Structure formats: C-alpha cells, structure tokens
C-alpha cells in the first residue's frame, strides 16, 4: 500500500501478532523497489521487555539492533538518529528485509499483542 505522508509517497510494512508471545518472532519480506527505511514504530499492549531488530536476511541487526519496544499500546518510534551513523538505511529491489522481535528481552516480561510498522520512502 502506498500512502502520502507529509507530501511524500511512502509504503508501510505492518506486522501484528495477537496474544502473548511465547517465542521470538522473525518476519521477512522482499523489497519490491529501491527504497529508504525512514521509520520503525513498535509496541506491545502490556508493560513488556520486547526488543526489535531490523536489517536484511544475511545481517538481521544491520539497521536497528535490539531496541526496546513500547509498552501499553504506546509505540516507540525509531528514526534517523537510531540508525547506524544516523543515516537512513537503503534497500535495493529484491533484498530480503528481516524484522526480529526478542519477545521478552533477557527473560523478562513477554510481549502481548505485538505491532510493528516499517515505513519506507520509494526511490
């Protein structure tokens, strides 16, 4: 789906997993066109210790490495300052993007009703 945000056309990849997670989650997809990752937003519905990573299949923590997600349906938003060298990550058409969730951090509280949105700018 392509949307317009602030005058820019963007596309979003959304993951939602209902219920209480009992294991880590991996979600992968193939990028349909050259693009830039501009934002990652992630939360659980409870106070949790979940941590999110984003990258490519061969380097799943390349662009966002084990960052705490939001609690109680209040997403934490990661942007340029959270990416390596404070640069927006670039993806080429056909690359496999990997989003990982450590469902309970270091054996903490499991994430419930996990939601993540990755926002990309085409081009």
OpenMM code with the backbone's topology and positions (N, CA, C; nanometers):
from openmm import Vec3, app, unit

residues = "UNK UNK UNK UNK UNK UNK UNK UNK UNK UNK UNK UNK UNK UNK UNK UNK UNK UNK UNK UNK UNK UNK UNK UNK UNK UNK UNK UNK UNK UNK UNK UNK UNK UNK UNK UNK UNK UNK UNK UNK UNK UNK UNK UNK UNK UNK UNK UNK UNK UNK UNK UNK UNK UNK UNK UNK UNK UNK UNK UNK UNK UNK UNK UNK UNK UNK UNK UNK UNK UNK UNK UNK UNK UNK UNK UNK UNK UNK UNK UNK UNK UNK UNK UNK UNK UNK UNK UNK UNK UNK UNK UNK UNK UNK UNK UNK UNK UNK UNK UNK UNK UNK UNK UNK UNK UNK UNK UNK UNK UNK UNK UNK UNK UNK UNK UNK UNK UNK UNK UNK UNK UNK UNK".split()
positions = [
    Vec3(0.0840, -0.1165, 0.0000),
    Vec3(0.0000, 0.0000, 0.0000),
    Vec3(0.0890, 0.1235, 0.0000),
    Vec3(0.0620, 0.2157, -0.0886),
    Vec3(0.1336, 0.3420, -0.0929),
    Vec3(0.0435, 0.4493, -0.0347),
    Vec3(0.0966, 0.5264, 0.0578),
    Vec3(0.0240, 0.6352, 0.1211),
    Vec3(0.1015, 0.7638, 0.1020),
    Vec3(0.0381, 0.8754, 0.1296),
    Vec3(0.1059, 1.0042, 0.1257),
    Vec3(0.1153, 1.0565, 0.2680),
    Vec3(0.2398, 1.0817, 0.3122),
    Vec3(0.2647, 1.1341, 0.4461),
    Vec3(0.3499, 1.2591, 0.4300),
    Vec3(0.2999, 1.3716, 0.4745),
    Vec3(0.3750, 1.4956, 0.4651),
    Vec3(0.4137, 1.5313, 0.3233),
    Vec3(0.3307, 1.4946, 0.2271),
    Vec3(0.3586, 1.5247, 0.0873),
    Vec3(0.4431, 1.4201, 0.0162),
    Vec3(0.4995, 1.3226, 0.0895),
    Vec3(0.5813, 1.2176, 0.0300),
    Vec3(0.5022, 1.0883, 0.0178),
    Vec3(0.5211, 1.0192, -0.0943),
    Vec3(0.4621, 0.8864, -0.1080),
    Vec3(0.5484, 0.7888, -0.0305),
    Vec3(0.4855, 0.7092, 0.0539),
    Vec3(0.5559, 0.6087, 0.1331),
    Vec3(0.4805, 0.4762, 0.1231),
    Vec3(0.5505, 0.3666, 0.1547),
    Vec3(0.4794, 0.2413, 0.1735),
    Vec3(0.5187, 0.1848, 0.3080),
    Vec3(0.4259, 0.1099, 0.3661),
    Vec3(0.4440, 0.0597, 0.5019),
    Vec3(0.4290, -0.0919, 0.5041),
    Vec3(0.5108, -0.1535, 0.5870),
    Vec3(0.5024, -0.2963, 0.6124),
    Vec3(0.4600, -0.3105, 0.7583),
    Vec3(0.3464, -0.3748, 0.7796),
    Vec3(0.2888, -0.3855, 0.9145),
    Vec3(0.2843, -0.5310, 0.9585),
    Vec3(0.3217, -0.5531, 1.0832),
    Vec3(0.3139, -0.6857, 1.1447),
    Vec3(0.2325, -0.6713, 1.2730),
    Vec3(0.1342, -0.7589, 1.2913),
    Vec3(0.0611, -0.7637, 1.4174),
    Vec3(0.0454, -0.9097, 1.4570),
    Vec3(0.0826, -0.9401, 1.5795),
    Vec3(0.0692, -1.0760, 1.6323),
    Vec3(-0.0131, -1.0672, 1.7603),
    Vec3(-0.1380, -1.1173, 1.7564),
    Vec3(-0.2223, -1.1108, 1.8758),
    Vec3(-0.1821, -1.2146, 1.9802),
    Vec3(-0.2173, -1.1852, 2.1030),
    Vec3(-0.1921, -1.2798, 2.2113),
    Vec3(-0.0563, -1.2571, 2.2765),
    Vec3(-0.0250, -1.3443, 2.3725),
    Vec3(0.1026, -1.3377, 2.4435),
    Vec3(0.2041, -1.4226, 2.3697),
    Vec3(0.3152, -1.3602, 2.3308),
    Vec3(0.4185, -1.4340, 2.2595),
    Vec3(0.4907, -1.5283, 2.3548),
    Vec3(0.5258, -1.6463, 2.3047),
    Vec3(0.5977, -1.7451, 2.3847),
    Vec3(0.7315, -1.7807, 2.3223),
    Vec3(0.7655, -1.7139, 2.2122),
    Vec3(0.8930, -1.7368, 2.1443),
    Vec3(0.9273, -1.6119, 2.0640),
    Vec3(1.0530, -1.6036, 2.0232),
    Vec3(1.0956, -1.4917, 1.9402),
    Vec3(1.0250, -1.4970, 1.8058),
    Vec3(1.0132, -1.3830, 1.7427),
    Vec3(0.9405, -1.3689, 1.6166),
    Vec3(1.0356, -1.3201, 1.5090),
    Vec3(1.0285, -1.3819, 1.3913),
    Vec3(1.1012, -1.3351, 1.2741),
    Vec3(1.0004, -1.3131, 1.1628),
    Vec3(1.0066, -1.1959, 1.1000),
    Vec3(0.9209, -1.1648, 0.9865),
    Vec3(1.0112, -1.1162, 0.8739),
    Vec3(0.9979, -1.1761, 0.7557),
    Vec3(1.0805, -1.1374, 0.6414),
    Vec3(0.9915, -1.1086, 0.5214),
    Vec3(1.0386, -1.0184, 0.4363),
    Vec3(0.9690, -0.9902, 0.3118),
    Vec3(1.0680, -0.9357, 0.2105),
    Vec3(1.0328, -0.9462, 0.0835),
    Vec3(1.1179, -0.8981, -0.0251),
    Vec3(1.0783, -0.7563, -0.0625),
    Vec3(1.1771, -0.6685, -0.0673),
    Vec3(1.1538, -0.5279, -0.1036),
    Vec3(1.1135, -0.5213, -0.2510),
    Vec3(1.0006, -0.4540, -0.2826),
    Vec3(0.9514, -0.4513, -0.4201),
    Vec3(1.0190, -0.3480, -0.5109),
    Vec3(1.0928, -0.2518, -0.4506),
    Vec3(1.1580, -0.1468, -0.5290),
    Vec3(1.2675, -0.0834, -0.4450),
    Vec3(1.3600, -0.0132, -0.5093),
    Vec3(1.4623, 0.0588, -0.4347),
    Vec3(1.3946, 0.1569, -0.3399),
    Vec3(1.4421, 0.1637, -0.2151),
    Vec3(1.3751, 0.2490, -0.1167),
    Vec3(1.4655, 0.2771, 0.0020),
    Vec3(1.4155, 0.3630, 0.0894),
    Vec3(1.4842, 0.4025, 0.2113),
    Vec3(1.3917, 0.3778, 0.3302),
    Vec3(1.4445, 0.3155, 0.4343),
    Vec3(1.3692, 0.2986, 0.5585),
    Vec3(1.3763, 0.4297, 0.6357),
    Vec3(1.2603, 0.4904, 0.6628),
    Vec3(1.2600, 0.6194, 0.7313),
    Vec3(1.2107, 0.6106, 0.8754),
    Vec3(1.1391, 0.5021, 0.9097),
    Vec3(1.0865, 0.4942, 1.0454),
    Vec3(1.0459, 0.3514, 1.0797),
    Vec3(1.0659, 0.3156, 1.2057),
    Vec3(1.0168, 0.1906, 1.2620),
    Vec3(0.9392, 0.2276, 1.3877),
    Vec3(0.8189, 0.1750, 1.4003),
    Vec3(0.7341, 0.2016, 1.5154),
    Vec3(0.6929, 0.0652, 1.5714),
    Vec3(0.7076, 0.0450, 1.7036),
    Vec3(0.6770, -0.0871, 1.7590),
    Vec3(0.6272, -0.0775, 1.9026),
    Vec3(0.5313, -0.1652, 1.9366),
    Vec3(0.4761, -0.1689, 2.0722),
    Vec3(0.4135, -0.3044, 2.1028),
    Vec3(0.3927, -0.3262, 2.2292),
    Vec3(0.3089, -0.4346, 2.2784),
    Vec3(0.1950, -0.3720, 2.3570),
    Vec3(0.0935, -0.4503, 2.3881),
    Vec3(-0.0212, -0.3947, 2.4609),
    Vec3(0.0006, -0.3923, 2.6120),
    Vec3(0.1086, -0.4531, 2.6571),
    Vec3(0.1363, -0.4624, 2.8008),
    Vec3(0.2709, -0.3967, 2.8324),
    Vec3(0.3025, -0.3862, 2.9619),
    Vec3(0.4380, -0.3493, 3.0025),
    Vec3(0.5241, -0.4721, 2.9736),
    Vec3(0.6208, -0.4593, 2.8822),
    Vec3(0.6947, -0.5754, 2.8337),
    Vec3(0.8431, -0.5442, 2.8212),
    Vec3(0.9205, -0.6482, 2.7934),
    Vec3(1.0653, -0.6334, 2.7752),
    Vec3(1.1080, -0.6693, 2.6331),
    Vec3(1.0152, -0.6605, 2.5362),
    Vec3(1.0461, -0.6938, 2.3979),
    Vec3(1.1497, -0.6002, 2.3374),
    Vec3(1.2292, -0.6560, 2.2452),
    Vec3(1.3321, -0.5788, 2.1754),
    Vec3(1.3254, -0.6112, 2.0264),
    Vec3(1.3318, -0.5059, 1.9430),
    Vec3(1.3192, -0.5217, 1.7984),
    Vec3(1.4522, -0.4953, 1.7292),
    Vec3(1.4759, -0.5714, 1.6231),
    Vec3(1.5912, -0.5517, 1.5349),
    Vec3(1.5412, -0.5535, 1.3915),
    Vec3(1.6064, -0.4750, 1.3054),
    Vec3(1.5700, -0.4701, 1.1633),
    Vec3(1.6977, -0.4697, 1.0810),
    Vec3(1.6961, -0.5427, 0.9718),
    Vec3(1.8097, -0.5456, 0.8804),
    Vec3(1.7733, -0.6223, 0.7558),
    Vec3(1.8719, -0.6908, 0.6998),
    Vec3(1.8476, -0.7786, 0.5860),
    Vec3(1.8693, -0.9218, 0.6333),
    Vec3(1.8228, -1.0171, 0.5538),
    Vec3(1.8251, -1.1565, 0.5980),
    Vec3(1.9656, -1.2025, 0.6375),
    Vec3(2.0679, -1.1585, 0.5649),
    Vec3(2.2048, -1.2006, 0.5952),
    Vec3(2.2680, -1.1202, 0.7090),
    Vec3(2.2045, -1.0106, 0.7495),
    Vec3(2.2532, -0.9264, 0.8596),
    Vec3(2.1322, -0.8646, 0.9300),
    Vec3(2.0586, -0.9450, 1.0078),
    Vec3(1.9282, -0.9024, 1.0605),
    Vec3(1.9301, -0.7884, 1.1624),
    Vec3(2.0462, -0.7497, 1.2106),
    Vec3(2.0531, -0.6369, 1.3041),
    Vec3(2.1274, -0.5181, 1.2418),
    Vec3(2.1419, -0.5181, 1.1103),
    Vec3(2.2206, -0.4166, 1.0394),
    Vec3(2.1718, -0.2741, 1.0647),
    Vec3(2.0404, -0.2535, 1.0683),
    Vec3(1.9857, -0.1183, 1.0682),
    Vec3(1.9247, -0.0739, 1.2009),
    Vec3(1.8813, -0.1677, 1.2814),
    Vec3(1.8281, -0.1371, 1.4142),
    Vec3(1.8596, -0.2594, 1.4994),
    Vec3(1.9346, -0.2396, 1.6087),
    Vec3(1.9866, -0.3534, 1.6829),
    Vec3(1.9295, -0.3592, 1.8239),
    Vec3(1.8349, -0.4502, 1.8457),
    Vec3(1.7844, -0.4856, 1.9782),
    Vec3(1.7419, -0.3640, 2.0609),
    Vec3(1.6444, -0.2929, 2.0085),
    Vec3(1.5919, -0.1733, 2.0755),
    Vec3(1.4602, -0.2062, 2.1462),
    Vec3(1.4408, -0.1513, 2.2650),
    Vec3(1.3192, -0.1754, 2.3431),
    Vec3(1.1969, -0.1183, 2.2706),
    Vec3(1.0910, -0.1984, 2.2636),
    Vec3(0.9665, -0.1535, 2.2018),
    Vec3(0.8799, -0.0826, 2.3061),
    Vec3(0.7710, -0.0233, 2.2607),
    Vec3(0.6815, 0.0488, 2.3501),
    Vec3(0.5966, -0.0426, 2.4366),
    Vec3(0.5412, 0.0159, 2.5425),
    Vec3(0.4547, -0.0540, 2.6375),
    Vec3(0.3130, 0.0010, 2.6294),
    Vec3(0.2181, -0.0815, 2.6690),
    Vec3(0.0787, -0.0394, 2.6891),
    Vec3(0.0201, 0.0347, 2.5694),
    Vec3(0.0465, -0.0202, 2.4501),
    Vec3(-0.0041, 0.0364, 2.3233),
    Vec3(0.0459, 0.1774, 2.2948),
    Vec3(0.1626, 0.2127, 2.3463),
    Vec3(0.2268, 0.3402, 2.3135),
    Vec3(0.3562, 0.3062, 2.2393),
    Vec3(0.3555, 0.3190, 2.1057),
    Vec3(0.4724, 0.2783, 2.0275),
    Vec3(0.5959, 0.3643, 2.0562),
    Vec3(0.7109, 0.3002, 2.0487),
    Vec3(0.8373, 0.3717, 2.0413),
    Vec3(0.8655, 0.3881, 1.8930),
    Vec3(0.9043, 0.5092, 1.8531),
    Vec3(0.9313, 0.5388, 1.7126),
    Vec3(1.0815, 0.5573, 1.6958),
    Vec3(1.1382, 0.4803, 1.6038),
    Vec3(1.2806, 0.4872, 1.5740),
    Vec3(1.2967, 0.5539, 1.4378),
    Vec3(1.3887, 0.6478, 1.4295),
    Vec3(1.4133, 0.7195, 1.3046),
    Vec3(1.5621, 0.7343, 1.2801),
    Vec3(1.5956, 0.8343, 1.2023),
    Vec3(1.7323, 0.8532, 1.1547),
    Vec3(1.8371, 0.8448, 1.2665),
    Vec3(1.8119, 0.9078, 1.3795),
    Vec3(1.9125, 0.9089, 1.4868),
    Vec3(1.9348, 0.7710, 1.5488),
    Vec3(1.8426, 0.6767, 1.5256),
    Vec3(1.8559, 0.5417, 1.5804),
    Vec3(1.9255, 0.4458, 1.4855),
    Vec3(1.9445, 0.4868, 1.3601),
    Vec3(2.0073, 0.4007, 1.2601),
    Vec3(2.1591, 0.4210, 1.2618),
    Vec3(2.2362, 0.3237, 1.2118),
    Vec3(2.3827, 0.3362, 1.2119),
    Vec3(2.4287, 0.4655, 1.1444),
    Vec3(2.5245, 0.5305, 1.2064),
    Vec3(2.5823, 0.6568, 1.1570),
    Vec3(2.4761, 0.7635, 1.1352),
    Vec3(2.3606, 0.7504, 1.2021),
    Vec3(2.2490, 0.8458, 1.1872),
    Vec3(2.2108, 0.8682, 1.0409),
    Vec3(2.2145, 0.7591, 0.9643),
    Vec3(2.1776, 0.7641, 0.8227),
    Vec3(2.0596, 0.6704, 0.7975),
    Vec3(1.9675, 0.7134, 0.7117),
    Vec3(1.8557, 0.6271, 0.6751),
    Vec3(1.9070, 0.5065, 0.5970),
    Vec3(1.8665, 0.3854, 0.6341),
    Vec3(1.9101, 0.2661, 0.5613),
    Vec3(1.8479, 0.2584, 0.4217),
    Vec3(1.9289, 0.2169, 0.3248),
    Vec3(1.8831, 0.1985, 0.1870),
    Vec3(1.8648, 0.0496, 0.1593),
    Vec3(1.7642, 0.0185, 0.0782),
    Vec3(1.7375, -0.1183, 0.0363),
    Vec3(1.7216, -0.1210, -0.1152),
    Vec3(1.7714, -0.2263, -0.1765),
    Vec3(1.7592, -0.2434, -0.3210),
    Vec3(1.6461, -0.3399, -0.3520),
    Vec3(1.5816, -0.3183, -0.4655),
    Vec3(1.4746, -0.4076, -0.5093),
    Vec3(1.5236, -0.5520, -0.5021),
    Vec3(1.4423, -0.6379, -0.4414),
    Vec3(1.4747, -0.7793, -0.4312),
    Vec3(1.5457, -0.8205, -0.3028),
    Vec3(1.5960, -0.7229, -0.2253),
    Vec3(1.6582, -0.7580, -0.0971),
    Vec3(1.5530, -0.8122, -0.0013),
    Vec3(1.5946, -0.9012, 0.0856),
    Vec3(1.5041, -0.9579, 0.1848),
    Vec3(1.5244, -0.8848, 0.3169),
    Vec3(1.4203, -0.8159, 0.3611),
    Vec3(1.4231, -0.7431, 0.4875),
    Vec3(1.3851, -0.8394, 0.5998),
    Vec3(1.4536, -0.8256, 0.7118),
    Vec3(1.4277, -0.9092, 0.8282),
    Vec3(1.3933, -0.8208, 0.9467),
    Vec3(1.2832, -0.8526, 1.0125),
    Vec3(1.2452, -0.7855, 1.1363),
    Vec3(1.2384, -0.8933, 1.2443),
    Vec3(1.3147, -0.8745, 1.3497),
    Vec3(1.3197, -0.9724, 1.4577),
    Vec3(1.2633, -0.9113, 1.5849),
    Vec3(1.1910, -0.9897, 1.6609),
    Vec3(1.1460, -0.9471, 1.7934),
    Vec3(1.1929, -1.0495, 1.8950),
    Vec3(1.2742, -1.0038, 1.9896),
    Vec3(1.3062, -1.0836, 2.1079),
    Vec3(1.1878, -1.0608, 2.2009),
    Vec3(1.1012, -1.1594, 2.2143),
    Vec3(0.9700, -1.1401, 2.2759),
    Vec3(0.9734, -1.0993, 2.4225),
    Vec3(1.0849, -1.1297, 2.4929),
    Vec3(1.0903, -1.0982, 2.6361),
    Vec3(1.2243, -1.0396, 2.6799),
    Vec3(1.3005, -0.9856, 2.5865),
    Vec3(1.4318, -0.9322, 2.6237),
    Vec3(1.5165, -1.0411, 2.6851),
    Vec3(1.5809, -1.0139, 2.7955),
    Vec3(1.6638, -1.1141, 2.8646),
    Vec3(1.5793, -1.1844, 2.9711),
    Vec3(1.4850, -1.2680, 2.9252),
    Vec3(1.3977, -1.3462, 3.0140),
    Vec3(1.3117, -1.2574, 3.1035),
    Vec3(1.2663, -1.1453, 3.0470),
    Vec3(1.1781, -1.0546, 3.1201),
    Vec3(1.0327, -1.0859, 3.0911),
    Vec3(0.9506, -0.9817, 3.0824),
    Vec3(0.8073, -0.9976, 3.0596),
    Vec3(0.7783, -1.0130, 2.9106),
    Vec3(0.7037, -1.1167, 2.8757),
    Vec3(0.6700, -1.1454, 2.7365),
    Vec3(0.5802, -1.0363, 2.6769),
    Vec3(0.6022, -1.0077, 2.5503),
    Vec3(0.5218, -0.9095, 2.4780),
    Vec3(0.3841, -0.9671, 2.4472),
    Vec3(0.2820, -0.8846, 2.4629),
    Vec3(0.1454, -0.9209, 2.4255),
    Vec3(0.0999, -0.8305, 2.3116),
    Vec3(0.0261, -0.8885, 2.2170),
    Vec3(-0.0367, -0.8127, 2.1079),
    Vec3(0.0633, -0.7175, 2.0408),
    Vec3(0.1692, -0.7757, 1.9870),
    Vec3(0.2793, -0.7012, 1.9252),
    Vec3(0.2361, -0.6388, 1.7927),
    Vec3(0.2750, -0.5122, 1.7732),
    Vec3(0.2523, -0.4436, 1.6464),
    Vec3(0.3790, -0.3673, 1.6095),
    Vec3(0.4184, -0.3788, 1.4819),
    Vec3(0.5309, -0.3003, 1.4291),
    Vec3(0.4929, -0.2496, 1.2912),
    Vec3(0.5369, -0.1277, 1.2612),
    Vec3(0.5170, -0.0679, 1.1286),
    Vec3(0.6523, -0.0159, 1.0810),
    Vec3(0.6952, -0.0627, 0.9635),
    Vec3(0.8169, -0.0134, 0.8996),
    Vec3(0.7721, 0.0765, 0.7847),
    Vec3(0.8223, 0.1995, 0.7813),
    Vec3(0.7817, 0.2972, 0.6799),
    Vec3(0.8981, 0.3229, 0.5859),
    Vec3(0.8712, 0.3078, 0.4557),
    Vec3(0.9735, 0.3216, 0.3526),
    Vec3(0.9364, 0.4334, 0.2558),
    Vec3(1.0382, 0.5020, 0.2072),
    Vec3(1.0238, 0.6048, 0.1052),
    Vec3(1.0772, 0.5471, -0.0255),
    Vec3(0.9921, 0.5323, -0.1287),
    Vec3(1.0398, 0.4769, -0.2560),
    Vec3(1.1454, 0.5659, -0.3204),
    Vec3(1.2310, 0.5001, -0.3969),
    Vec3(1.3317, 0.5738, -0.4748),
    Vec3(1.4703, 0.5577, -0.4244),
] * unit.nanometer
topology = app.Topology()
chain = topology.addChain("A")
for resn in residues:
    res = topology.addResidue(resn, chain)
    for name in ("N", "CA", "C"):
        topology.addAtom(name, app.Element.getBySymbol(name[0]), res)
